[in-house]
Amino acid sequence: MTIKRIGMGKRMSACVVYGGVARLAGFVAEAAVGKSVKEQTADILAQIDATLKEAGTDKTKLLKANIWLTDIGTFGQMNEAWDAWVSQGHTPARATVESKLAAPGLDVEIMVEAAI
């Protein structure tokens, strides 16, 4: 089986496709750094959409999502953006936890897997 790497860098790839599954790296905000958790989440989900498309799949084929928040008190804000984005009837298994993230101003990180 062939391994396809998308957005490959020195340290990691944005997505690795193998065995009929696209495994995305953890995505953080780009345009919305330092903004609200809802805005950061929407920014991340747009990046995920673009990466899934490049991998040959989409959010209707999500299998799993892991979400990290720097403050679990912002769970509702994250869910506002998530609920507006996720495809009803195609919701993945999901876990959300509170954790420190890599840099100040980054308050959400999301990692997903999707079937091809």
ABEGO torsion letter per residue (X at the ends): XBBBBBGBBAABBABBBBGGBBBBBBBBBAAABGBBAAAAAAAAAAAAAAAAAAAGBBAAABABBBBBBABAAAAAAAAAAAAAABBBGABBBBBBBBBBBABBGBABBBBBBBBX
